[in-house]
Amino acid sequence: MVCAFTVSPLWADKVYLKSGQVVEGKIYEQSSYAVKMMVNQMPKMFYQNEIDRVEKSEDSPNVEPKEYESGKMNFKDIPEERRALVKRLLEANGARESLAMYFSQIAKQAPEEARSKIKDMLNIDEIILRITPVYTYYYTDEEIREMIRFYSGPTGKKLLQLTPAIMEKTLEEAGNYFQEYLSQTTPAAPTQATE
């Protein structure tokens, strides 16, 4: 005899899509633009134009957006375990590596005499210290762990690897779409008859 078990959260929010699909998970952000939720430990985003309705479970925590006030939370006030979690997330999601590449490009474009000062100013470790409170403000430890698991797994790694190429092709296709649309809707300029 074979038994199949599914693990479901103690509470589940539901997003009813216009396509008829119902998605269950944990909503962690909702705006007039989109709904973001964790579904089987994977982040998913649904745009409002594809959503029929949203049902939150009674036990679902409030996900009203909170505003982070810069300078109100100090890195030193965050327990070491939480700091380590954020550091792992920033390594897993490629943020640290992206910052390093971005800062390197800035330094290369700077005038020769300013490069040393700019390299000192663009200290990744110090910037990580400054952004750590932002992550600990908006995410619980478990949410950070879920994101680490995602980005450390094969799908997360593939997402990170392919995102630059996908973004490039997406922008290219959007540009092609607008060019085609404009060429179909813009009247042709009148030609002058030669005498």
C-alpha positions as CSV (number, residue, x, y, z in Angstrom):
1,M,0.0,0.0,0.0
2,V,1.4,3.4,-1.0
3,C,0.4,6.5,0.9
4,A,1.1,10.0,-0.4
5,F,1.4,12.8,2.0
6,T,1.6,16.5,1.2
7,V,2.9,19.0,3.6
8,S,0.9,22.2,3.8
9,P,1.5,25.2,5.9
10,L,-0.5,25.7,9.1
11,W,-2.2,28.5,7.2
12,A,-2.3,29.3,3.5
13,D,-3.2,32.3,1.5
14,K,-4.9,31.7,-1.8
15,V,-4.5,33.7,-5.1
16,Y,-7.2,33.0,-7.6
17,L,-6.0,33.7,-11.1
18,K,-8.2,34.7,-14.0
19,S,-7.0,31.6,-15.8
20,G,-8.8,29.5,-13.2
21,Q,-5.7,28.4,-11.4
22,V,-5.6,28.7,-7.6
23,V,-2.2,29.1,-6.0
24,E,-1.7,28.5,-2.2
25,G,1.2,29.8,-0.2
26,K,2.3,32.5,2.1
27,I,1.8,36.1,0.9
28,Y,4.8,38.2,2.0
29,E,4.1,41.3,0.0
30,Q,1.0,42.8,-1.7
31,S,0.7,46.1,-3.6
32,S,-1.5,47.7,-6.2
33,Y,1.0,46.3,-8.7
34,A,1.5,42.7,-7.7
35,V,1.2,39.9,-5.0
36,K,4.4,38.1,-4.0
37,M,4.2,34.8,-2.2
38,M,6.2,31.8,-1.2
39,V,4.9,28.6,-2.8
40,N,6.6,25.4,-1.8
41,Q,9.6,27.4,-0.7
42,M,9.8,29.2,-4.0
43,P,9.0,32.9,-4.4
44,K,6.3,33.7,-6.9
45,M,4.9,36.9,-8.2
46,F,1.5,37.5,-9.7
47,Y,0.6,40.8,-11.4
48,Q,-2.8,42.4,-10.4
49,N,-4.0,42.1,-14.0
50,E,-3.8,38.3,-13.8
51,I,-5.5,38.0,-10.4
52,D,-9.2,37.5,-10.0
53,R,-9.1,37.6,-6.2
54,V,-7.0,37.0,-3.1
55,E,-8.0,35.2,0.1
56,K,-5.9,35.5,3.2
57,S,-6.2,32.9,5.9
58,E,-7.4,34.1,9.3
59,D,-4.0,33.1,10.8
60,S,-2.0,34.8,8.0
61,P,0.2,37.6,9.4
62,N,-0.3,41.2,8.3
63,V,1.8,41.9,5.2
64,E,1.1,45.6,5.0
65,P,4.2,47.2,3.7
66,K,6.4,48.7,6.4
67,E,8.6,51.6,5.7
68,Y,12.3,51.3,6.7
69,E,13.7,54.5,8.1
70,S,17.3,54.9,7.2
71,G,19.6,55.2,10.2
72,K,16.9,54.0,12.7
73,M,18.5,50.6,13.1
74,N,22.1,50.0,13.8
75,F,24.1,47.0,12.5
76,K,25.5,46.5,16.0
77,D,21.9,46.1,17.4
78,I,21.3,43.0,15.2
79,P,22.2,39.7,16.8
80,E,25.2,37.9,15.3
81,E,23.1,35.0,14.1
82,R,20.8,37.3,12.1
83,R,23.8,39.2,10.6
84,A,25.2,35.8,9.5
85,L,21.9,34.9,7.9
86,V,21.8,38.1,5.8
87,K,25.4,37.6,4.8
88,R,24.6,34.1,3.6
89,L,21.6,35.4,1.7
90,L,23.7,38.2,0.0
91,E,26.2,35.6,-1.1
92,A,23.6,33.1,-2.2
93,N,21.6,35.6,-4.2
94,G,24.7,37.0,-5.9
95,A,24.2,40.5,-4.4
96,R,27.7,40.6,-2.9
97,E,29.2,39.5,-6.3
98,S,27.1,42.1,-8.2
99,L,28.2,44.9,-5.9
100,A,31.8,43.9,-6.4
101,M,31.5,43.9,-10.2
102,Y,29.5,47.2,-10.1
103,F,32.1,48.9,-7.9
104,S,34.9,47.6,-10.0
105,Q,33.3,49.2,-13.1
106,I,32.9,52.5,-11.3
107,A,36.5,52.5,-10.2
108,K,37.7,51.7,-13.7
109,Q,35.8,54.6,-15.2
110,A,37.1,57.1,-12.6
111,P,40.1,59.3,-13.4
112,E,43.4,57.7,-12.6
113,E,44.2,60.1,-9.7
114,A,40.8,59.4,-8.0
115,R,40.7,55.6,-8.3
116,S,42.4,54.8,-5.0
117,K,40.0,57.1,-3.1
118,I,37.0,55.6,-4.9
119,K,38.1,52.1,-4.1
120,D,38.4,53.0,-0.4
121,M,34.9,54.6,-0.5
122,L,33.3,51.6,-2.3
123,N,34.0,49.1,0.5
124,I,31.7,46.2,0.0
125,D,32.0,45.0,3.6
126,E,30.9,48.4,4.9
127,I,28.0,48.6,2.5
128,I,26.9,45.1,3.5
129,L,26.9,46.3,7.1
130,R,24.7,49.2,6.1
131,I,22.2,47.2,4.2
132,T,21.9,44.3,6.7
133,P,19.4,46.2,8.9
134,V,17.1,46.6,5.8
135,Y,16.9,42.9,5.3
136,T,16.4,42.2,9.0
137,Y,13.7,44.8,9.1
138,Y,11.6,43.4,6.3
139,Y,12.2,39.6,6.6
140,T,12.0,37.1,9.4
141,D,14.8,34.6,10.0
142,E,12.7,31.9,8.5
143,E,12.0,33.9,5.3
144,I,15.7,34.6,4.9
145,R,16.4,30.9,5.3
146,E,13.8,30.1,2.7
147,M,15.4,32.5,0.3
148,I,18.9,31.1,1.0
149,R,17.5,27.6,0.3
150,F,16.0,28.8,-3.0
151,Y,19.1,30.6,-4.3
152,S,21.4,27.8,-3.2
153,G,19.3,25.2,-5.1
154,P,19.4,24.4,-8.8
155,T,16.5,26.6,-9.7
156,G,17.8,29.6,-7.8
157,K,21.3,29.2,-9.3
158,K,19.8,28.9,-12.8
159,L,17.7,32.1,-12.1
160,L,20.8,34.0,-11.1
161,Q,22.8,32.7,-14.1
162,L,20.2,33.4,-16.7
163,T,18.7,36.7,-15.4
164,P,21.2,39.0,-17.2
165,A,20.6,37.2,-20.6
166,I,16.8,37.1,-20.0
167,M,16.7,40.8,-19.1
168,E,18.7,41.7,-22.2
169,K,16.4,39.6,-24.5
170,T,13.3,40.9,-22.7
171,L,14.4,44.5,-23.4
172,E,15.3,43.6,-26.9
173,E,11.8,42.1,-27.5
174,A,10.1,45.0,-25.9
175,G,12.0,47.4,-28.2
176,N,11.0,45.3,-31.2
177,Y,7.4,45.3,-30.1
178,F,7.3,49.1,-29.8
179,Q,9.1,49.6,-33.1
180,E,6.5,47.3,-34.8
181,Y,3.6,48.9,-33.0
182,L,4.8,52.4,-34.0
183,S,5.4,51.4,-37.6
184,Q,1.8,50.1,-37.8
185,T,0.2,53.0,-36.1
186,T,2.2,56.0,-37.3
187,P,1.1,57.3,-40.7
188,A,3.7,57.4,-43.4
189,A,5.1,60.8,-44.2
190,P,3.7,62.2,-47.5
191,T,6.0,62.0,-50.4
192,Q,6.5,65.0,-52.6
193,A,5.7,64.5,-56.3
194,T,8.5,65.4,-58.7
195,E,7.7,67.6,-61.6
